[in-house]
Every structure is written in structure tokens, then in C-alpha cells.
Amino acid sequence: MSKEMGAILVFGVIIVIALTMFALERRGAAKRKAARGGREIDVSDLIAFGSAAGDGKKTEVPKS
């Protein structure tokens, strides 16, 4: 096998792995969205409000 053929084979394997990981991530994202009832959660809300952003509790006053 020549160097060029080896390089093509390695590049092809990298592409296949990347596409597989992309497909698995898309499936995982769809499962997480379904678990939230179809709601999208903005990352900036998670940074500002923590896990309460996913529960829709951003505007609730904390109980003391």
C-alpha cells in the first residue's frame, strides 16, 4: 500500500468516526429535548439562572 492510499484510508476512518459521533449527538439532543417537553433552553439562561432555567423558575422569588 502506498503512502497516499494509507493517508486516504486514515482520512476516511476519521470522517466515518466524526459522522458517527455527530449522529449520536443529534440523537442525544433529540432525547434531551423530548425529556424537557420540547422546550429549548438558552445557554445564557443556564449561565445566569442555573438549573432553574430549565424548570421555568427564573422569575420566582427565593423563599427565605
N, C-alpha and C positions, 0 to 999 in steps of 0.2 A: 504494500500500500504506500502510495506517495505521501509526501507531507501535505500537499493540497487536499488530497482525499481525506486524510486524518483531520485536517482543520475543518473541512465541511461536515464531517461526521460529528465532531465535538460541538460545532456551532448548532447543528441540527438538534443534538441532545439538549443543549441549553435552551433552545427555542421551545422544544416539547415540554421541558420542565416548567418554563415560565408560563406557557399557556395552561398547563395543568394547575399550577398554583393560582393563576388568575381565575380559572373556572371554579376552583374550590372556594376562593374568597368571595366570588359573586354569590355562590350558593349559601355561604355562611351569612353574608349580608342580607340576603333574602329571608333567611330563617330568623335573624335578629329583628328585622323589620316586622315580620309576621308576629313575633313574640311581643312587640310593642303595640300591636293592634293596627299596624300600617302607618304609624306616625313616624315622621322624620324628626331626628333630634339634631339640632345645630351644635357643632363642636364648640363654638364660642359660648353657648349656653352652658355646656358641661364645664367649661373652664370657670365661668363666673358663678354658677349655681350648684355645681357638683351633681350628685346623683338625683337631686330633687328636680333637675331639669327634665329628666326622663319621666318623672312621675307627674309633671304638670303642676308642681307646687312652688313655682318661682315667686308668686305674689303672696303666699301665705306668710303671716307674721309668726315668728318663732314663739312658742309657748315658754314662759319663764316660770 
